């Protein structure tokens, strides 16, 4: 049983490293903390707010520059992890 838990932890670490980060600009706010973000490479993605930003009540408005974290599996969705100053 202990051996199986260690294998799962290693698999989760490899998935964390596979996340991609992009910079972009918020172009639209949507209900329930969702945002439409235009990335610097021209793509438009649907993003939700990360937990720490929700916890500390960081406000995101259209026009803000943000950092978006995405997985390589879904290119149309992401998570906002940082709002630039």
N, C-alpha and C positions, 0 to 999 in steps of 0.2 A: 504494500500500500504506500509506503513512504517513497519507494522508487517511482511510482506513477505520478505522485505529486511533483517531484523534481522535474520530470519530463514535461509536465504541463507548464511549469514556471519557465522553463527554457523556451518552449514554443511561444509563450506570450511575449517574452523579451524580443524574439526575432520579429514578431509582428509590430512591436512598438518602433523598431528601427526602420520599418518599411514605410512609415508615414512621410509624406512630402509636404514641404512648406512653401507657400507662395505669398507674394504681397499683392494687394489689390485695393480697390476703392469701393465703398458701399454705395450702390446706386438706388436701392429701394429698401424700405423697411416693410416687413410683412407681419401678419399676426403671429402670436406666441413665440416671440424672440427669434424669428427667422429673418434672414436678410438676403437680398440679391447682391452679389459682389462681382464686379468686373475685375478680373485678374490682369496683371501687367502684360501677359502674353495675348490678351484679347478675348479669352474665354469668359463666359458668364456662368457662375455657379450659385446654387442655393446653399446657404450656410446657416447654422444655428450657433448660439452663443455657448462658449465653454462654461463649465461649472464654476470655476473660480471667478470669472467675470460676472456671473449671476450672483454669486455669494457676496461679492463686494460692490454690487450694484453699479457696475461700470456702464455708462450710457453710450450707446452707439447711434450716430445720426448719419443720414445720407451725406456723402462727401468725405467721411472719415477714412483715413488710410488704415488698413488692418493687415494682420498676418493670418493666413488661413492654413489650416492643417488638413490634408486630404490623404486618403488611402489610394494605392494604385489600382484598386478594384473598381471604384466608382468615381468617374471623372466629373460628375455633375453635382456632387454634394461635398460639403466640407464643414469644418468647425472653426469659428473665429477664436483664436487663442491670445491675440494681443491687439490693442488699439494704439497706434502710434500717436505721439504728441504733436 
